[in-house]
Amino acid sequence: MKQRRTLIAAALGVAFTFATGSVFAQTKWDMPTPYTVSIFHTENIIQMANDVEKATAGKLKINVHANASLLKMNEIKRGIQSGQVQMGEILLAAYANEDAIFELDGVPFLATSYGDAMKLYKASKKSLEERLAKQDIKLLYAVPWPPQGLFSKKEIKSAADMKGLKWRAYSPSTAKIADIVGAQPVTIQQAELSQALATGVVDSYMSSAATGFDTKTFEHLKYFADVQGWVPKNAIMVSQKAFDALDKATQTALLKACADAEVRGWKLSEEKTAWYNNELKKNGMTIYPPSAQLKSDLQKIGERMTADWVKRAGPDGKAILDAYQKP
C-alpha cells in the first residue's frame, strides 16, 4: 500500500510538472532603453513587449528598463554582446566611432524628411545587419526621431551666432558640428539633459521637438529653430545567441511583433511631430524657420560632413550613398 501511494504521488508530481510546464519554461529577457517611459519610442517598445508576451502566451517576457535605469546608452550594445542583457535600444548615430555605417542617418542635411529617411534606411539596412551579425547581434527594427532642430537661449540667425555656445553633444556628428561652428561640445545623454540645462552645463543643442518636450527644455531655453537637419533612428537589437535559443514559434512571434512595432513607430514619429511642436509653443517656446543664412551655413556643414563620411565609410559607404541618391 505504501509503495502504491508513493507511485501515485510520483505520478501526480509528473502530471503537475507537465501541467505547469509553461510557467517553469518561461523565458525572461531584460531590455534597457535610454529614454523615459513617456517618450513615444519607449511607449512603442512596451507595446511590442506586451504583444510578444500575449502572442507567446507568456512564454517570452521582455522586461523593459526605461530611462537608462539598467544601462546607460553607451553601455547597452556592449551589454547585449556580453550577454548581460538580451535586448536593447540604441541611437545608431551614437556609435559612429565604432563604425561609420552607424553614423549615416546622423549626417546633417543628407536625409531630412521621413520619405528620405526611409529610403536611406532601405539603402543601408543590409550593411547594418551584416555589421551587427559579426558582433552576434540581430537587428530587429528601427524607428526614427522627428527631424532635428536647434534649441537655444536666443534666436540663431547664422552659424556665426553658434560660436561659444555650450553645446550638448550626444553623438560624434553633433560633436563635429560644434567643432566646425566653434561651440563647446559637452557629451550629455538624454536622461541627464534636464539637469545639465538646469545647472547651465549646456545652453544649446540640436535634437527633435520630442526630446525638447520630454526633457522640459522649454523651462530653460526659449527658442527652437526648425531646421529639420536630419532624421536619426533608434535601433532595437537582440543577442543572436538569445534569439537562437528560442523555439521557432516564439521567434516568429517576436519577429512579427517587431515588424508591427517598426511600422507603428514610423507612423507615430511622423504623426507626433506637429503635436510636439505645439506643446513646445504652449509652454512658451518660440519656434521659427531658419533664416536663409543659417540654412545656407548648415547646408555647407552637411556637405562637408557627408564628404567626410564617404571617406571614412569606404566603398561600402559610397555604394549605400549611390543607392540612396539614385532617382
C-alpha positions, 0 to 999 in steps of 0.5 A: 500500500505504501509503495502504491501511494508513493507511485501515485504521488510520483505520478501526480508530481509528473502530471503537475510538472507537465501541467505547469510546464509553461510557467517553469519554461518561461523565458525572461529577457531584460531590455534597457532603453535610454529614454523615459517611459513617456517618450513615444519610442519607449511607449512603442517598445512596451507595446511590442513587449506586451504583444510578444508576451500575449502572442507567446502566451507568456512564454517570452517576457521582455522586461523593459528598463526605461530611462537608462535605469539598467544601462546607460546608452553607451553601455547597452550594445556592449551589454547585449554582446556580453550577454548581460542583457538580451535586448536593447535600444540604441541611437545608431548615430551614437556609435559612429566611432565604432563604425561609420555605417552607424553614423549615416542617418546622423549626417546633417542635411543628407536625409531630412524628411521621413520619405528620405529617411526611409529610403536611406534606411532601405539603402543601408539596412543590409550593411547594418545587419551584416555589421551587427551579425559579426558582433552576434547581434540581430537587428530587429527594427528601427524607428526614427526621431522627428527631424532635428532642430536647434534649441537655444537661449536666443534666436540663431540667425547664422552659424556665426551666432553658434560660436561659444555656445555650450553645446550638448553633444550626444553623438560624434556628428553633433560633436563635429558640428560644434567643432566646425561652428566653434561651440563647446561640445559637452557629451550629455545623454538624454536622461541627464539633459534636464539637469545639465540645462538646469545647472547651465552645463549646456545652453544649446543643442540640436535634437527633435521637438520630442526630446525638447518636450520630454526633457522640459527644455522649454523651462530653460531655453526659449527658442527652437529653430526648425531646421529639420537637419536630419532624421536619426533612428533608434535601433532595437537589437537582440543577442543572436545567441538569445534569439537562437535559443528560442523555439521557432514559434516564439521567434516568429512571434517576436519577429512579427511583433517587431515588424508591427512595432517598426511600422507603428513607430514610423507612423507615430514619429511622423504623426507626433511631430506637429503635436510636439511642436505645439506643446513646445509653443504652449509652454512658451517656446518660440519656434521659427524657420531658419533664416536663409543664412543659417540654412545656407551655413548648415547646408555647407556643414552637411556637405562637408560632413557627408564628404567626410563620411564617404571617406571614412565609410569606404566603398561600402559607404559610397555604394549605400550613398549611390543607392540612396541618391539614385532617382 
